[in-house]
């Protein structure tokens, strides 16, 4: 036996339920369509959001292959983890952005 709500109240009820259960993500946590979250850094990781098209670029693939060989393929943050210096990652992505 369940409680029936008028159909006009369902969207609001679902929103309240999501908020109470903690399902609502902060706006900064949302990754736009066509992008991927990448966590960069040796010890303290910083989150970057990059276009998926970067994954096909040979320089980016080379970086990912080196990371996989050295550290394996475990991503505890739910995003791609690249344990390299932040400056090196920014340099690579800025070159990709301009090419």
N, C-alpha and C positions, 0 to 999 in steps of 0.2 A: 504494500500500500504506500503510495507516495502523495506528495502535495502537488496539486495542479495550480499553476499560475496562469493568469491570462497571457496570451501570446504577446501582448504589448509590453509586458513587464519582463519577459525573458531576457532580452539583451542587457537590461540594467542588472538583473539578478545574476547573470553570468559574469558581468564585470565586477560586481561586488564580491562574488565567490573567488574569482581569480585574485583580486587584491588581498583578500583575507588569507588565501593559501600561499601567497608570495609568488605567484606566477607572472606578475607584471615586471618586466625588465625596465631598467633605467634606459632613457633614450641613448645614453652613451654606450650601452651594451649592445645595441642593435647594429648588426652588420648590414649595410645596404646590399641590395641585389647586385650581383656581379662582382662582389668583393669578398675577401677572406681576412679573418683576423689572424695576425701573426704576432707572437710574443718573442721579443728580441732581448738578449742580454745574457751575460754569464751567470750572475747571481741574482740580481734584481732585474726582473723582466719588465719591459715596457710594451704596451699593446699598440700595434700599428694596424691599420686597415688598408689593404692594398688591393688593386684590381686583380681579378682572377687571371687576366691576360698576362700578368707578370709571370705566372707559373709556367707559361709556354716559352718564355724567353731563355735562350741558352745560358746566359750568365746567372740567372736565377736558378735554373735547373742544376747548374754546376754547384752553386752554393748548397742547394738542398741535398745533392748527392754526397757532398763532403760532410754535411751534418749527419746524414743517415749512416755513413760509414763510421764516423767517429763516435756518435752518441746513440745510435739506434733510432727507432721510430716511435717513441713514446711521447704523447702530448697530453700531460695532465691538466692543462688549462682548458681543454676542449678546442683549442685552436692550434695552429701550427707553431711549434716552439723552435726557435733558431738561437742556439747559445753562442752568439758572436758579439763583437763589440757593436754598440748602437751606432756609432759613427760610420763604421764600415757598411752597415745595412742602409743607413740613410744615403751614403754615397752611391751605393748600387741602385737603390730605387730612384734617386734623382737622375741618374744616367738613363735608366729605363724610361722615366717620364719624358725625357727630352728626345728620346729616339723614336 
